Amino acid sequence: MERKLYGDMIIPEFKLLKGDCLETLKQLEDNSIDAVLCDPPYHLQSIVKRFSAEDAKESQYGKDGLFQRASKGFMGKSWDGGDIAFRTDVWRECYRVLKPGGHLVAFGGTRTIHRITCAIEDSGFEIRDMISWLYFSGFPKSHDVSKGIDRHLGAEREVVGDYQKRESWGKDFVGGTGYEDTSINITKPATPQAAQWEGWGTALKPSYEPAILARKPLEKGLTVAQNVLKWGTGGLNIDKSRFRYGDSCWVGPNEKDISIGSGKIGYGSQCRGLNPGTINPYGRWPANIYQCPKPSRAEKEAGLEHLPSITGAEATGREEGSAGLTPRAGAGRSAAEIRNTHPTVKPVRLFSWLANLICRPGGIILDPFLGSGTTAVAGILEGFDIVGCELTPEYWPIIEGRVSWAYDAWKDKHRQYKLF
Ligand SMILES: C[S@@+](CC[C@H](N)C(=O)[O-])C[C@H]1O[C@@H](n2cnc3c(N)ncnc32)[C@H](O)[C@@H]1O
């Protein structure tokens, strides 16, 4: 097949397979994909489905609707409500289409990653590692035990003050910054029982999401070197994925200064003290943790100006002004105009790093669960060919808009090559 050129650069290709990946993946040939990078449904509803009695009554809406929403899947989305990521069917398909030695990265929820991991392993993959995306900005969805006791006893708590909580997000590659303030009441226990349990909750602050790093076994009888030569797969691109000195993606201890001979490498005070004999000018060895913030609204919306917008309330299915729309409830969706309606968009920066880690330059990456298309955006920006599947029609125009933005950005990046 003839490839399209931009100057002398090969334009990356993108193919969207609309529908259920169990069906659409059948279109792909055996051993044709270099890497799989995906963020499948976390199936966070399963507490109810899996642990309730078969004839249990359907969950009720309750005071804030949380329980019923949870039983339908994340933020009430029916696509999170099944169990496709827990079954081997989809991973067997990924195994079939991946080249021998090809890597797979799949995200999962902290409460459900074990089920996805077992399904991936049971499909024939070797589990190689677990990678943690650290974002630190999650809000604990914790039940206040003391307040619960007062409510249960019918006692009203006195408001004794309030405090301002600021949720901010940093500059991303399309320039979005901002913050939102929320006022939170401080109340004191109304009963001795509540006083005894003051300070107790039921959940930790979510600060990271895990991903499984797995590999289809090398071709039988081949060493890593032979497999890489035959298929282009089997290794990780360590040098391309190194953490530059001073890069905030590394949250471990920082050395202070780096110098090689008379030249100086690194970022001043953050790099002082490193032994020149042990440093690599491209940065430190990539770790299995990676820190970056959740994507800003500007990053999620890039390329979607032509789509109709909805409000934060419409996006979450909650009432305007309800706690669920404030950043402290973790939704971060109080922006008036939302075009990317997907609730679980991943950062492009994180997916660019992962794509480069597991795929040879210019290789083909598959994402069976595209969502709003972050794998495609990151992949195109980095020059990979992308094949992606998405079940939900609502997200198809969002994927197409973001992909078209990514092509423009890729062309901007390579404009100098076109001139010669
Ligand atoms: C967690 S989201 C992916 C979000 C994505 N990483 C992003 O940044 O936008 C998972 C997606 O998988 C899709 N999905 C669920 N079951 C599917 C299936 N059987 N075939 C294809 N897509 C499916 C859902 O519609 C949802 O958009």
The ligand as a Gaussian input file, in Angstrom:
#p B3LYP/6-31G(d) Opt

LIG

0 1
 C      -11.992000       3.967000      29.858000
 S      -12.663000       4.411000      28.336000
 C      -11.243000       4.882000      27.386000
 C      -10.900000       6.345000      27.564000
 C       -9.708000       6.785000      26.740000
 N       -8.465000       6.294000      27.271000
 C       -9.628000       8.310000      26.621000
 O       -8.595000       8.884000      27.007000
 O      -10.574000       8.920000      26.167000
 C      -13.141000       2.876000      27.672000
 C      -13.913000       2.956000      26.367000
 O      -14.128000       1.611000      25.903000
 C      -15.333000       1.600000      25.165000
 N      -15.791000       0.209000      25.093000
 C      -16.386000      -0.535000      26.057000
 N      -16.653000      -1.780000      25.604000
 C      -16.221000      -1.826000      24.318000
 C      -16.210000      -2.830000      23.300000
 N      -16.727000      -4.023000      23.523000
 N      -15.663000      -2.528000      22.105000
 C      -15.127000      -1.296000      21.865000
 N      -15.122000      -0.306000      22.772000
 C      -15.654000      -0.561000      23.981000
 C      -16.264000       2.525000      25.951000
 O      -17.309000       3.031000      25.129000
 C      -15.293000       3.592000      26.459000
 O      -15.334000       4.728000      25.638000

